Amino acid sequence: MKNFITAAFCIFSFSLFAQKSVEEVKSEKLNGTRQIMISLPPAYEKEPDRKFPLLILLDGEYLFDAFSGALSYANYWDDLPPVIIVGISQNKNGERFNDSQFDKETGLPEEGGSRFYEFIGSELIPALEKKYRIAPFRVIAGHDTTAGFLNFYLYKDQPVFNAYISLSPEFAPEMETRIAERLATFKQPIFYYQATADGDLKKMQKKIKELDENIRKMSNPNVNYRFDEFKNATHYSLVLPAVPNALYQIFSAYQPISTVEFQEKIATLPSGYADYLANKYEIIEKSLGIKMPIRVNDFKAIEAAILKNKAYAEFEKLSAMARKSYPKAMLADYEMGMMYEHTGDFKRAFKSYQNAYTKNEIGDLTKDMMLEKADEMKSK
């Protein structure tokens, strides 16, 4: 019995971590190799036509598990999207300090910092995009020294990354003003998160708070910014609460329709419920580079809003969207049946529910349910 349990545990462990691998990447810029850790989400195998956002982790040795754990948990509930995680090893022979070198006069990368900067932008990311299905949305994260370094990518006219997670950063000269100035110029969506704690290093806290003030002064609707100052936390412990906060900020558009969103944003609309749903998924695609079918539960939320506000004509547009997302499922015919039923056209409602019966079940819609609906319409 004990051997069986041990074997079962090994099989479970393998299935849980089979998507994670360690690779050596050759680099001309670094004149050598660099170890990286890669985790592909379970959906990578299941959805061969789908592309996934890329998360680059500096200080990969210790940040990898914090980010992969948060993403794995939230992805289970479909709160955050499946993401390709790449952690870069930097804790060997003082690599993280050499990788983050900058000129103390200009405040720009130099020597090892310049080489590492080019390695990520011109070698690592192109190689990853060639090998894996990566969506056009990239996130970079780091802690203290590396958190300061990642801001150099903001200095480019066309930044390599769409989102920046800066955990207790140690800034290069003038970074607390330059970052805000750069953020003020962006004409495309950009996400920026930074965190500190009351127990953080005082020399870092001062500049972090200065940057926060400078960002808040500038006005740019394209910048999605969040700053957290954690109580009763240290320079190191702040990472654990900061990681989910940062991820939920960056991927907030991805989340399913919540009770709060339904009550405050959807049910109160005078009309345009189907359009709200279409716009929500258009934002997911445009801002996050994620193309995905509309969730069945989100269809049900819009259906509830239509019924609540007696906007029955909108079922037709909802049906068209359902047919596009789930062409072989009964959802589209069901929505048409709902429109006809609630507008008193029971003959057409009967036909729609009959048609739905011949399609695949989806969500809580079953063949038995379609038969019952059809029989109900037939008796009217």
N, C-alpha and C positions, 0 to 999 in steps of 0.2 A: 504494500500500500504506500509506504514511504517513497519507494522508487518511482511509483506512478505519479505521486504528487510532485516530486522533483522534476520528472520529465515534462509534466504538464506545465510547470512553472517556466521551464526553459523554452518550451514552445511559445508560451504567452509572451515571454520577454523578447524572443526573437521577432514575433509578429509586431510587438509594440515599437521596437527600435529598428526594424529592418530597413526603414526608409532613410536612416541616418548613416552617413559614410564619412570617412576621413580621406582626403586626397592631398597629394603634393603637387603644387602648381609651379611650373617653371616660369621664370621671369627674367627677361633681359634687363628690365629697369632695375631690379634688385640684384642682378648678377648672381642668381642662385635660385633656390626654391623656397616656397612658403606653404606651410600646412594650412588647409582649410577644412572646416566641418560643414557638411551639407545635409539638410533635412528636407525631404520632399513630402508634401502632405499626402495622406491616403488617397485623396481625390485625384492625384496626379496620374495614378494607374487606372482609376475607374473612369476618368473623363479625358480620353486621349486627344480631344480637339480643344480642350480648354487651356488658356494661358493663366499664369499665376503671378501676383505681385512678388517682387524680390526684396528681401530684407537683408542688408549687409550689416554684420555686427563686428565692430572693432572690439578688442579685448574679448575675442570669441571664447576663450577658455572658460571664463566665468560668467559671461553674459548669455551664452548660448542656452543653458538650461532655464534661466529665468524667463527668456522670451519664448522658447519653444513650449514650456509648460503653460504659460498664459495663453498662447495661441491655440494650443491643443485643447485646453478646457473650453475656451470661448467658441472655438470652431465646432465643438461637439453640440453646442446649443445654437449654432448658426448665427452667433452674435458678431463674430469676426470671420473674415474670409480665410480659406486655405492659402498659405503663403510659403514660398520657397525661402528657407533660411540658410544663409551662408555666414559662418563665423570664421574670422581670420585670426590665426594664432599670432600672438604678439608678446607673450611672456617668457620667451626664450632668449637668454643672453641680453636682456635689456632692450629687446626689439621695440617695445611700445614707445620708449623715449626717443630712440633713434628714428622711428617712423614718424614721430610728431615734431621733429626739429623745425624751428623757424628762426629767421633773422630777427634779433632783438631790436634792430633799428627800423626795419621796414614792416615787421609783423607778418611776413610772408614765408611760406615753406622754403627751406634750404636744405641742401645735402640729402641726408636720409629722409627728411620730410618731403622733399621734392620728388625723390625716387618713389616713395610709397604712394604719394598722391597720384603720380602717373601710372603706377602699377594698378591701382584700383580702377581708374577711369579708362585707361587705354589698353589694359591687358586682361584684368580679371573679369570685368563686366562683359566685354565682347566675347570672351571665352565661354562664360556662363550662358549668354544669350544664344550662342551657337549650339551649345549642348542641350539646353533645357528650354521648355516652353515658358518664356517669361513675358508677362504683360508689361505694357509701357508705364509702369508705376514702380518707382524704386524708393526704398526707405533706408536710411543709414542711422546707426545708433552707436554711442560710445559713452565712456565713463571717465571723468576728470581729464587727464591728459588727452585721451583720444576723443573725448566729447568736445574739447576745444578744437582739436584738429579737424573734425568733420565740418566745421563751419567754413573752412577754406573753399569748399565746393559751392558755397553761396556766392563767392566772389566772381564766378564765371557768369558771362552774359546769358549762356544757356546752361543752367545747372544740371549736373549729372543726376541729381536726386530730386524727387518731388516732396519728400518729407524728411525731417531731421529730428532726432531724439537725443537731446543733450543733457546727460545726467551729471550734475555737479561739475560743470566744465571748468577747466583751467585755461583761461584765455591768453592768446597772443596779444601783443600791444595793440591798443585801439580797437580791439574786436567788439567791445561793448558798445561802441558807436557805429562801427562799420557794418555790423550785422543788421542793425535797425535801418541804416541807410540803404542797404541792399534790398531788404524786404520791402521797403517803400516803393521800389521800382518795378516789382514783378507784375506782369500783365496776365500771367497764368496762375491757376491755383497752386499754392504752396503751403505746406504744413510745418509748423515749428513748435516744438515742445522743449521746455527746460525745467529742471527741478533742482531744488536745494533742500536743506533741512536745518532746523535750529541747532543741531549738533554738527553741522558741516564745518569745514575748514574756513576760518574767518577771512583769510586772504582771498578766497574764492567767492565767498558770499557777497562781498562788497560789489564786485564787478558783475556778478550774476544779477543782483538787484538793480544795478545801474542799467544793464541791458533791458531788464523787464520794464523799467520806467521809459526808456527810449523807444521800445517797441510800442508801448501803449500810447505814446504821444503821436506816433505816425498813424496815418489813416489810409489803409489799403484793404478794400473788401476782398481781395484775392488771397490775403494771408489768414490762415486759420491758426491762431496762436493760443497756447495755454502755458501757464506757469504755475507750478506747485511748490509750496514751501511746507514740508512735512514737520509736524511736531513730534517730539520725543524720538527722533531718528538721527542716525549718524551719517557720515560721509558714505559709508558702505551700505547700511541698512535701508537707506532711502530708495535703493534700486528696486527692491521688491514691490513696494506700493506704486512706484513711478511707472514701471513697465506696463501694467494693464491700463493705467490712466492714459498713457501716451498712445497705446494701440487703439483704445476706444475713441480717443479724440480723432486720430487720423482716419480710422475706418468707420466713423459714426454714420456716414451715409449708407453703409452696407447693411446695417442692422435691419431686421424685420420690423414691420409696423408693430409698435408697442401699444399698450392700453392708453398710455399718456398721449402718444402721437395721434391715436384714433380720436380720443376725446377732445383734444385741444386743437388739432390741426385739420382733421378730416371731417368729423361729424358736424363741425360748425360751419363748413363751407356751404354757400347757397347752391352751388352746382359744381360740375367739373371733377367728380370723384374718380372717374376712370382716367381723366387727364392727370390727376395727382399721382396715380399709380405709374402711369407711363413716364412722367417726369422724374419720379423717384429712381427708376431703373436707368433712365438716361443719364442722370447725375452719377450713378454708380459706374456706368461705363466711361463717361467722359472724365470724371475726376480721379477715378481709381484704376481705370484701364481694365475693368472686370466686366466681361459680357456673360450674362447668365440668364436663364429663364426666370420669369417672375414666380416667386414662391406661391404655393397653393394657399397658404394661410393669409398671404397678403391679398390674394383674390377674394378670400372670404371676408376680410376686413372691409374691403371696398363694397362688396355685396351687402354687408350689414349697413354701411352708410347710405347706400342707394335705397334700401328698404326703409331705413329710419326716416329719410327725407322724401320718400315717395317719388324719387327721380327715376322711374322705371325705364325710361327711354335709354338711360345710360347702360343698361344691360347689353345693348347691341354692341357698343364699343368695347365693353368688357369681354364679350364673347369673341370678338375679333382678336383681341390681345391673347385670350386663352388659346385660340386656335393656332396662333403663331408660336406660343411657348410650348404647348402640348398638343400637337396635331393629331395624335392617335388616341388621345384621352377623351373622356365624356364631358369634360369641363365646359367646352365651348357650347355644345348643344344644351347642356344644363342651364347655362346663363341665358340662352335664347328662350328656353322653356320658362324661366323665371319672368322674363319680360312679358311674354304672351300671357302667362297665367295672371299676372298682376294688372294687366291692362284689359282683362276679360276676354281675350281671344283663346278660348279653351281648346278649340280644334287644332290650332297651330301649336299650342302648348303640348297637347297630346303627342303630336308628330315629333316635336323636338325631344321630348323625354324618351320616345320610342327610339329615335336616332341615337340618343345618348346610351341607351341600353346596349347597342351593338359595339360601343367603343370600350377602351380600357378603363378600368376603375382607377380613381386617383383621389388621394386624401381620404376624406370621409364619404366620398361619393361612390356608391356601390350599385351593382345591377339590380339588386332587390329594391333599393331606394327608387331607381328609375322606373321600375315596374309599378311600384306603389303610386308614384307621381302620375304616371300615364293612366292608370286605372282611375285615379281621382279626377283627372281631367275628362276622362271618357264619361264619367257619371254626371258631369255638370251640363 
